[in-house]
Amino acid sequence: MTTLVAYEDSESEDERLDQKEGAGSGKKAKDCHLLQLMPNSDSTLSECHQIVSREDATSSQKQGCSLSSPAALQKNATLLPYSPPNVSDKPKRPCTVPPGVRPYISKRQRLVTASTVKEENLTGSVHGKDDHIFSAISQKVKLHLAHTPAPVTARIPKKLLLSLQGHQGPVNTVQWCPVAQRSHLLLSASMDKIFKVWDGAESGRCLRVYTCHSGAVRDARWSPCGRQLLTGSFDNTAVVTDAETGQRIVKADNQFKVMCVVSHPVNSEVFLCGGYSSVVNAWDSRCCKVVKVYKAAIQQTLDILFLRGGLDVITSSDCVSRDSADRTLIVWDFHTGAKVSNQIYHERYTCPSLALHPQEDSFVAQTNGNYVALFSSQRPYRMNKRRRYEGHKVEGYAVRCEFSQDGSILASGSSTGSAHFYDYQNGRPLHSLQAHSQPCLCVSQHPVLPAVSATCDWAGEIKVWH
């Protein structure tokens, strides 16, 4: 028994014949449209008529259709020109989403959006643009430069001026811009993967937020010209960023977590990176390549300092073995990469921070022995055993020390949350400022305003004192 089922979507023979006839008439209309666009010469017109007649004869043999005359074709071509179908004229199905229902987003679109956001974060997005404040001179700094153009003696800050909030992790360092006209800008780097620039002299507003790193920002420094920022991060990269635009200029992948970065004092295109590795890499930002490698049998590099105008480099390492006294501080020849000396510090304390005196041939090293040691910056880099700066606590934190602009005052943070100021000439404590409740990691003295300093702590707070 045979059962025949008629589907609604199936086509009958008559419908298929109608579709073929419609296709033939459409082709005729197209040929008529071509007749209308051709020149009005008799020979060309006759040739076209012959072509159309042959095509119509062929179609009539297959479909049994009658052939029209050329005059009628020309008339129809004038009245019925060919026009291609317009897809946009078709009615579109309305896309309505019920309230409370999230619209569907394809997986491809989600991947594209995620990659775009990631690229923006890696290239360095900038928030809070304010170009006229970023490039203009602060009124307080401008008045001070107008009345006292010569360097003045540094003074001790004692009162709170500003409290800057915004970081979500410990702030490792703060640094004022070294250029006098832009010295109101304060740079901060935090473990929350971002670094910022603040107006630290007057308003206390955050002028820039940079998200160039995907890991904690361990170190950050201004370039000598004050227009670029050099940062090192736990994402294994060191980045040079344009301070105004926030665009990443150079990205150096070191294959280890970067803990310290420093630019060459003469050739600012060259910078050094150290961290969780036995090597220190020297990069050239013009070609983004490693131009020199300084290798020693150490575990990690804590800080780097240039001596003698960039001819020598001193590195501070974290060694925990019993015979680590000869590897705590190592002096290198910058051009050859050879060791100059490793016998300048004989005590078994690590040195988390180094600082160069701005006027005299000396430098200091912060030690985990709860004191700051003084050394000569000329060969053979002897340690001054008669003078040391003590009264603060380090206790394993990366506490930094820094000189004032004239070199008369040495400032240091403390694990107790206080900021300590010492007389450089005799090592006598001048003042102790209880700045934070958490360990104070850095104290930065203003290069122009004599009694202004910035401090940061382990809780992510920044304060400006005057």
Number of C-alpha atoms within 10 A of each C-alpha: 2 4 5 5 6 8 7 6 6 8 10 8 8 9 11 11 12 11 11 14 15 12 12 18 13 13 16 19 19 17 20 25 21 14 20 16 10 11 9 10 8 9 9 12 16 12 11 18 20 12 12 21 17 13 15 19 17 14 17 14 10 8 13 10 14 11 15 12 11 17 10 10 21 18 12 16 21 14 11 14 16 17 9 6 8 7 7 7 7 8 7 7 6 6 7 7 10 8 7 6 7 8 11 7 8 8 9 9 10 11 10 11 12 11 12 12 11 13 13 13 16 17 18 22 18 20 14 10 15 12 11 8 14 19 13 12 17 21 12 12 18 17 12 14 16 9 8 11 10 9 13 13 14 20 17 21 20 16 13 14 17 18 14 18 13 11 20 14 18 23 28 24 28 29 24 28 24 21 17 17 17 22 22 32 27 25 22 23 30 26 21 19 21 24 27 23 24 21 22 29 26 16 12 19 15 21 21 23 20 24 22 29 25 17 19 24 30 27 26 28 25 23 22 17 11 19 16 20 23 20 27 30 29 21 19 21 24 31 21 25 24 17 21 18 16 22 18 19 16 18 18 19 17 21 12 19 23 29 27 26 27 24 23 21 18 11 11 14 16 18 20 23 29 29 28 21 20 16 20 24 20 23 22 19 18 10 10 15 13 17 12 16 17 20 15 15 11 19 15 23 26 23 27 26 23 23 23 13 10 16 15 22 23 22 24 24 28 21 20 14 10 7 11 18 19 16 25 26 24 20 26 21 17 21 12 12 16 14 17 16 17 18 16 20 21 15 12 19 18 24 28 23 23 23 20 21 20 14 10 10 14 20 21 25 24 26 24 20 18 18 17 23 22 23 21 19 21 13 13 13 19 15 19 13 9 9 16 18 24 18 15 23 23 23 15 14 16 24 27 26 26 24 24 24 22 15 18 17 22 26 26 30 31 29 23 18 22 23 27 25 28 23 16 21 11 11 18 15 18 14 15 19 16 14 26 21 14 18 25 34 28 26 30 24 28 26 24 27 23 20 18 23 29 28 27 31 29 22 16 20 21 26 21 26 21 18
